[in-house]
Amino acid sequence: MERQRASQPETKQTATPALRMSEPAILSLQKTAGNQAVCRAIAAGMLAREDLADKPISGVTVAPQKATMPLESGTSITAAAKPEGVTGVKWTLEAGTVAPATGTKIDESTGVVSLDAKQPGGKMKPKATNGASFGNAEFRVIEKPKDIASTTSSVAGNYEAHFTHTFNSAGAGQSGLEDANINEKFDSLTSKTPFGDDFTLKANAAGSAGWFLSSSGQMNTVDKVSISTAGIDAGPFIKNASNPAPTKKLPQGFTMSQKFHFRTFPSDKLEDAHFTTTDHVRELVEKDGKLFMKLGAGKASELIPYVGPAVFRNMKADKTTIVASEAKPAKGKWAQNTVQVSVDAEGSKATPKYSIQGEKLGCSVDSSGEVKIGDKPGTITVRAGNAKNYDEVTITITAPAAPPAGAGAGAPGAKSLDTGDVGAEDEPAEDQ
């Protein structure tokens, strides 16, 4: 353009509007014309960037969606808006099931979340906002359990019990344990027992789901503790006539240490170190004169009635000394004196068989334990039980008092109690 001469009058020129170009177009022009030329054109108002309106946010993602505290090394919780490349996004962090702690923040431009060391576990919501719309999504942080707070239990069958533990949190509160996962490990899956054979444990397999915890810290499924009824014989530990001096006394059993490990996320791996332990207890015990298998874990135990081989003990006679019966009459019923014996019987097929051991002295015993006393003085031994396990009681039989002077053979004490026909004599009951 020619310069105007001074003698010529000035003419008013209309300003040319700036050419508006998109960001990619400006970048392309910089490569062609040079950065300095483009910058001068922008500064002179000849060129301007085109303002783009924000596109609506269609959604928000958070990765990882679940993380344990403290965060695993290298883990960063990051929120991202969709569609990819949406502009004008500003991030804020809102409460879900739990509010952000003082030091828990989200970078308003990058969406990266930093957690306060005292952040309670629960859900929080990163919110993305721009000039067109907003969107949010949830992520959860999970606290680590510390130890067992309480245990509930129930019997589930012969020598099987179920246990449900509730754990304390190592963090800010119980609710932060929701969705925490734990699993068990044992130093050994076999143990020596006082019952003979070694015990082999069936534990959770490596890589199994283990147990998830609720917002109260309670396990979502039970922990089972059991032992086979086979081989659990109380006989060697019970004092009776068949075992007058047991080498070992009750209780008898064994424990196995259960180690609980915390699963960290997002790696989904168990920590090497356990966070707490408890004993699995399997023990044959006596309580209130009865035999039980005691199964325990955590802060609870169950007593399950003994169902092993029968044992018999504490045999008694309602009279340990008694006068001999009068001589058996020649005919009619014999009015014999009687003694009732009894025995404590526990376990499988624990119906005692009664018998008189050694000299019977004319006595007999029936299946209910009633002893009919003969007419001879002395001592008898009555046994109750089976061939392997039994107990005994002795009964002393004294001679009857001498009849009064002048009493004949037909004294009242020697008479028959009925008037049955001659020869209708009752035979004494046979030994059982």
C-alpha positions in Angstrom: 0.0 0.0 0.0 1.3 3.4 -1.0 2.1 5.9 1.7 -0.2 9.0 1.6 1.5 12.2 0.8 1.4 15.0 3.4 -0.3 17.5 0.9 -3.2 15.0 0.4 -6.0 15.1 2.9 -6.2 12.0 5.2 -8.9 9.5 4.5 -10.6 7.5 7.3 -10.0 3.8 6.9 -12.4 1.2 8.2 -10.7 -1.4 10.5 -10.6 -4.9 9.0 -12.1 -7.5 11.4 -9.7 -10.1 12.7 -9.7 -13.4 11.0 -10.9 -16.0 13.5 -9.2 -19.4 13.2 -9.4 -22.6 15.2 -6.5 -23.7 17.4 -5.4 -26.5 15.0 -5.5 -24.0 12.1 -3.4 -21.5 14.0 -0.9 -24.2 14.8 -0.7 -25.1 11.2 -0.2 -21.5 10.1 2.6 -21.2 12.7 4.4 -24.0 11.0 4.0 -22.4 7.5 4.4 -18.6 8.2 6.5 -18.8 11.3 5.7 -18.3 15.0 6.8 -14.6 15.1 4.6 -13.6 12.1 1.6 -15.3 13.6 2.1 -13.8 17.0 2.4 -10.3 15.4 -0.8 -10.9 13.5 -2.6 -11.9 16.7 -1.2 -8.9 18.6 -2.3 -6.5 15.8 -5.8 -7.9 16.0 -5.6 -9.3 12.5 -5.8 -12.9 13.7 -7.7 -14.4 16.7 -8.3 -17.8 18.1 -11.8 -19.2 17.7 -13.6 -19.6 21.0 -15.2 -23.1 21.1 -18.2 -23.7 23.3 -17.8 -26.5 26.0 -19.2 -29.8 25.0 -21.6 -31.6 27.4 -20.0 -34.1 29.8 -21.4 -37.5 29.0 -20.0 -39.3 32.0 -17.2 -39.7 34.6 -14.9 -42.6 35.3 -12.6 -43.3 38.3 -9.7 -45.6 38.4 -9.3 -47.6 40.5 -12.9 -47.8 41.7 -11.8 -49.6 44.9 -8.6 -49.0 46.8 -7.4 -50.0 50.3 -5.8 -47.6 52.8 -3.0 -46.8 52.9 -2.8 -46.8 49.2 -0.6 -49.4 47.5 2.7 -48.1 46.2 2.3 -46.5 42.8 -1.5 -46.3 43.1 -3.2 -43.0 42.2 -6.9 -42.5 42.2 -7.8 -40.4 39.1 -11.1 -39.2 37.8 -11.7 -38.6 34.0 -14.5 -36.9 32.2 -16.1 -38.3 29.0 -16.0 -37.9 26.1 -12.3 -37.8 25.9 -11.0 -34.3 25.3 -14.0 -32.5 26.7 -13.0 -29.0 27.6 -13.5 -26.6 30.4 -13.7 -29.3 33.1 -13.3 -28.3 36.8 -13.2 -31.0 39.4 -14.6 -31.0 42.9 -14.9 -33.9 45.5 -18.2 -34.6 47.2 -19.4 -37.0 49.9 -20.9 -40.3 49.1 -21.3 -42.6 52.1 -18.5 -40.7 53.8 -17.3 -37.1 53.6 -13.8 -36.2 52.4 -11.5 -35.7 55.4 -9.7 -32.3 55.8 -6.6 -33.4 53.9 -8.5 -35.4 51.1 -8.4 -33.3 48.0 -9.0 -33.6 44.2 -6.9 -31.5 41.8 -9.5 -29.3 40.0 -7.8 -29.6 36.7 -6.3 -33.1 36.6 -8.9 -35.0 38.7 -6.2 -36.7 40.8 -7.3 -37.5 44.3 -5.0 -37.3 47.3 -6.1 -39.0 50.5 -5.7 -37.8 54.1 -4.0 -40.4 56.2 -7.1 -40.2 58.5 -9.6 -40.5 55.7 -12.5 -42.8 56.9 -13.3 -45.6 54.5 -16.4 -45.4 52.3 -17.6 -43.9 49.0 -16.8 -40.4 47.7 -17.8 -38.7 44.4 -15.5 -36.8 42.0 -17.7 -34.2 40.2 -16.8 -32.8 36.8 -18.3 -29.5 35.8 -18.0 -27.3 32.7 -20.0 -24.6 31.0 -22.4 -27.1 29.5 -23.1 -29.8 32.1 -21.7 -31.8 35.0 -21.2 -35.5 35.9 -20.0 -37.6 38.7 -19.0 -41.1 39.7 -18.2 -43.0 42.9 -15.0 -44.7 44.2 -14.5 -46.5 47.5 -11.6 -46.5 49.9 -11.4 -49.5 52.4 -9.9 -49.5 55.8 -7.8 -52.4 57.2 -9.2 -54.6 60.0 -7.2 -54.7 63.2 -8.4 -57.6 65.4 -11.5 -59.6 66.4 -14.0 -57.6 68.4 -16.6 -60.4 68.9 -17.7 -63.8 67.6 -21.1 -65.5 67.2 -21.3 -69.3 66.9 -23.7 -72.2 66.3 -23.6 -76.0 66.2 -23.9 -77.4 62.6 -23.8 -81.1 63.3 -21.8 -83.8 65.0 -18.4 -82.2 65.8 -19.0 -79.2 63.5 -19.5 -75.6 64.5 -19.8 -72.3 62.6 -18.2 -69.1 63.7 -18.8 -65.5 62.5 -16.3 -62.9 63.6 -16.7 -59.1 63.7 -13.5 -57.2 63.4 -12.3 -53.8 64.8 -11.0 -51.3 62.2 -7.4 -50.1 62.2 -8.7 -46.9 60.7 -11.3 -44.2 61.5 -14.4 -46.4 62.1 -16.2 -49.7 61.6 -18.1 -48.5 58.5 -14.9 -48.1 56.6 -14.5 -51.9 56.7 -17.3 -52.4 54.2 -16.2 -54.6 51.3 -12.8 -55.3 52.9 -11.6 -58.8 52.1 -9.6 -61.2 54.3 -8.4 -64.8 54.1 -6.7 -67.4 56.2 -3.4 -69.1 56.3 -2.0 -71.9 58.6 1.6 -72.7 59.2 0.7 -76.3 58.8 -2.4 -78.2 57.6 -1.7 -81.2 59.8 -1.5 -81.6 63.6 -0.7 -84.3 66.1 -3.6 -85.3 68.3 -4.1 -87.2 71.6 -6.6 -89.4 69.8 -4.2 -91.4 67.6 -4.1 -90.4 64.0 -2.9 -87.0 62.8 -5.5 -84.4 62.0 -5.5 -82.9 58.5 -7.2 -79.5 58.0 -9.2 -78.5 55.0 -8.5 -74.7 54.8 -9.4 -72.0 52.3 -7.3 -72.6 49.1 -4.8 -70.1 48.0 -6.4 -67.6 45.7 -9.9 -68.3 47.1 -12.4 -65.6 47.8 -12.0 -65.7 51.6 -14.4 -63.5 53.5 -15.8 -60.0 52.7 -16.7 -57.7 55.6 -19.9 -55.7 56.1 -20.1 -52.0 57.2 -20.1 -53.3 60.8 -16.9 -55.4 60.2 -18.8 -58.7 60.2 -17.8 -61.6 58.0 -20.3 -62.3 55.2 -20.0 -66.1 55.6 -19.1 -68.4 58.4 -15.8 -70.0 59.3 -16.3 -73.7 59.8 -14.5 -75.7 62.5 -15.0 -79.5 62.5 -13.4 -82.8 63.2 -14.5 -86.3 62.2 -16.3 -88.3 64.9 -14.2 -91.4 63.9 -11.3 -92.0 66.2 -12.4 -89.7 69.0 -12.6 -92.2 71.9 -13.1 -91.0 75.4 -12.4 -94.4 76.9 -8.6 -94.0 77.5 -9.3 -90.8 79.5 -12.2 -92.0 81.7 -11.6 -93.7 85.0 -13.8 -96.8 85.6 -13.3 -100.5 86.3 -12.0 -101.1 82.8 -9.5 -98.3 83.1 -8.8 -97.7 86.8 -5.7 -95.5 86.3 -5.9 -93.4 83.0 -2.5 -92.2 81.9 -4.0 -89.0 80.6 -7.1 -87.1 81.9 -9.5 -84.7 80.3 -9.5 -82.2 78.7 -7.6 -83.6 75.7 -7.3 -82.0 72.3 -5.2 -79.6 70.1 -5.2 -76.2 68.6 -4.2 -74.8 65.2 -3.3 -71.1 64.8 -5.4 -69.4 62.1 -3.7 -66.3 60.7 -5.9 -63.7 59.0 -4.4 -61.7 56.1 -5.8 -58.5 54.5 -6.3 -58.3 50.8 -5.2 -55.0 49.3 -6.7 -53.4 46.2 -6.4 -52.7 43.3 -3.7 -55.4 43.2 -6.1 -58.0 44.7 -3.3 -59.6 46.7 -3.0 -60.8 50.3 -0.5 -59.0 52.4 2.4 -61.2 53.4 2.1 -60.3 57.1 -1.1 -61.4 59.0 -3.0 -58.7 60.9 -4.3 -61.0 63.7 -4.5 -64.6 64.7 -7.0 -66.9 66.5 -6.8 -70.5 67.6 -9.0 -73.2 66.2 -9.8 -75.4 69.2 -10.7 -79.1 69.0 -10.9 -80.5 72.5 -12.6 -83.4 74.3 -13.9 -82.0 77.7 -16.1 -82.8 80.6 -18.6 -80.3 81.9 -21.2 -80.9 84.7 -20.5 -84.6 84.6 -21.0 -84.9 80.8 -18.6 -85.4 77.9 -18.5 -82.9 75.0 -16.4 -82.1 72.0 -15.4 -78.4 72.4 -14.9 -76.5 69.1 -13.8 -72.9 69.3 -12.6 -69.9 67.3 -12.2 -66.3 68.0 -14.2 -65.3 71.1 -16.7 -68.2 71.1 -16.9 -71.9 71.5 -19.5 -74.7 71.2 -20.0 -77.8 73.3 -21.3 -80.8 71.3 -22.3 -84.0 73.1 -19.9 -86.8 72.8 -20.9 -89.4 70.2 -17.8 -91.7 70.2 -17.5 -95.3 71.4 -19.6 -95.9 74.5 -18.1 -95.2 77.9 -19.6 -96.3 81.3 -18.7 -94.8 84.6 -20.0 -93.8 88.1 -21.8 -97.1 88.7 -24.0 -97.0 91.8 -26.2 -99.3 93.9 -29.1 -97.9 95.8 -28.0 -100.3 98.7 -24.4 -101.4 99.0 -25.2 -103.7 102.0 -28.3 -105.9 102.2 -29.5 -108.9 104.1 -29.6 -112.2 102.2 -33.0 -113.4 101.1 -34.7 -116.1 103.1 -34.1 -119.6 101.8 -35.9 -120.4 98.6 -39.2 -122.1 99.4 -39.9 -125.6 98.1 -42.8 -124.2 96.1 -44.3 -120.9 95.1 -42.6 -117.5 94.5 -39.4 -116.7 96.2 -39.6 -113.3 97.9 -36.1 -112.1 97.2 -34.6 -108.9 98.5 -33.5 -106.5 95.6 -30.9 -103.9 94.9 -31.1 -101.4 92.0 -27.8 -100.6 90.2 -27.2 -97.8 87.6 -24.4 -96.5 85.5 -23.7 -93.3 83.6 -23.5 -94.2 79.9 -22.4 -91.8 77.1 -21.5 -92.1 73.4 -22.7 -94.3 70.6 -24.7 -97.5 71.4 -24.4 -96.7 75.1 -26.9 -99.3 76.4 -25.2 -101.2 79.3 -25.3 -104.9 79.6 -25.4 -106.0 83.3 -23.8 -109.1 84.7 -22.4 -110.5 87.9 -18.7 -111.2 88.0 -17.3 -114.1 90.0 -19.2 -115.8 92.7 -23.0 -115.1 92.3 -24.2 -116.4 95.7 -27.5 -117.2 94.2 -28.0 -113.7 92.9 -29.1 -112.5 89.4 -29.4 -109.2 87.6 -31.8 -108.3 84.8 -31.5 -105.9 81.8 -32.8 -102.9 83.8 -30.1 -103.4 86.5 -32.3 -104.9 89.2 -30.3 -107.4 91.3 -32.2 -110.2 93.1 -30.3 -111.2 96.2 -29.7 -114.9 96.9 -29.8 -116.6 100.3 -26.0 -116.8 100.8 -24.0 -114.1 102.6 -20.9 -112.6 101.0 -19.9 -110.0 98.4 -20.9 -109.8 94.7 -19.6 -107.7 91.9 -22.1 -106.3 89.4 -20.7 -105.0 86.1 -22.4 -102.6 83.6 -21.1 -101.8 80.1 -19.7 -103.7 77.2 -16.7 -106.0 76.6 -14.3 -103.1 76.2 -15.5 -100.4 78.5 -17.4 -101.0 81.8 -17.7 -100.1 85.4 -18.5 -102.1 88.5 -20.0 -101.9 91.9 -19.8 -104.3 94.9 -22.7 -105.3 97.1 -22.2 -106.9 100.5 -24.8 -109.5 101.5 -25.1 -110.2 105.2 -26.6 -113.3 106.8 -30.2 -112.9 108.0 -30.8 -112.6 111.7 -31.3 -115.9 113.6 -35.0 -116.9 114.0 -36.5 -116.4 117.5 -36.3 -119.3 119.8 -39.0 -121.9 119.2 -39.5 -120.9 115.6 -39.8 -124.0 113.4 -39.0 -124.7 109.9 -42.4 -123.4 109.0 -41.7 -119.9 110.4 -43.5 -117.1 108.5 -40.2 -115.9 107.0 -39.8 -119.2 105.2 -43.3 -119.5 103.8 -44.1 -119.1 100.2 -45.9 -115.9 99.2 -48.5 -117.7 97.2 -50.4 -120.9 97.2 -49.4 -122.1 93.8 -49.6 -125.8 92.9 -46.9 -128.1 94.0 -44.0 -128.0 91.5 -44.9 -124.5 90.2 -41.7 -123.1 91.4 -40.2 -119.9 89.9 -36.7 -120.2 88.8 -34.4 -117.2 89.5 -33.6 -114.9 86.6 -30.5 -115.7 84.7 -27.5 -113.4 84.8 -27.5 -110.9 82.0 
